[in-house]
Amino acid sequence: MNFIFGTRGTSASPIHTGQSCPACGKEDSILMMPYQRYFHLLQIPLFPTTKHFIPVCCSCETSFTIQQFPVTDEIRNRFRTPRWIFIMPSVLALLVIFIFVWVVVNAISGEIDIKDKVENPQVGDVYYVRYDKNEYSLMKVASFTVDSIYFYLSPGRAEDRGLDMLPGVDVYDTILKKGFSKNELKYNSVKEVVILKIER
């Protein structure tokens, strides 16, 4: 299970403390061996967790406890979390930002496209619309005036599954026409109808 997710550790370069070894007596031989723990998913580091220090003599290789050689603030500050541990969180953050920007840009460009096509309609334009209660249907431009657009309505409606799943949804009732003002359509303020997109 630890292979899929869990914590792992990595070591860094030893830090000289300037202290003598009580075991062999050699001066300036105590090193602090820093270890950084991090949480991983599929062996990919996600974020750092805790730091550990192990005092070791570089002469006799005896290990000591932190109680014997406490870690000073100076030593703690000299050990920085390895930068590569932050690569995946940085990539994920950039991905989230990219997706957010992409969604916003698409929403804005979609609104601009709808307003432009409502302002300059063409006979045959197909409006993808959503009614209340998540029902979807189509309307086709039959004719237009300076300030209004008249549509042939599709008698079929689809629920949640999408318009492509409903057979015959692109068949229009050419007898029944419905008209809306361009202002209503441009600002998506038609009661109980939301324009999703317009195909030309």
Secondary structure, DSSP 8 states (H G I E B T S, - for coil): -TTTEEEEEEE---EE-----TTT--TT-EEEEEEEEEEEETTEEEEEEEEEEEEEETTT--B--TTTS---HHHHHH----GGGGHHHHHHHHHHHHHHHHHHHHHHHHHHHHHHHHHS--TT-EEEEEEGGGEEEEEEEEEE-SSEEEEEE-S--EESS-GGGSTTTT--EEEEEEEEEHHHHHTT-STTEEEEEEE-
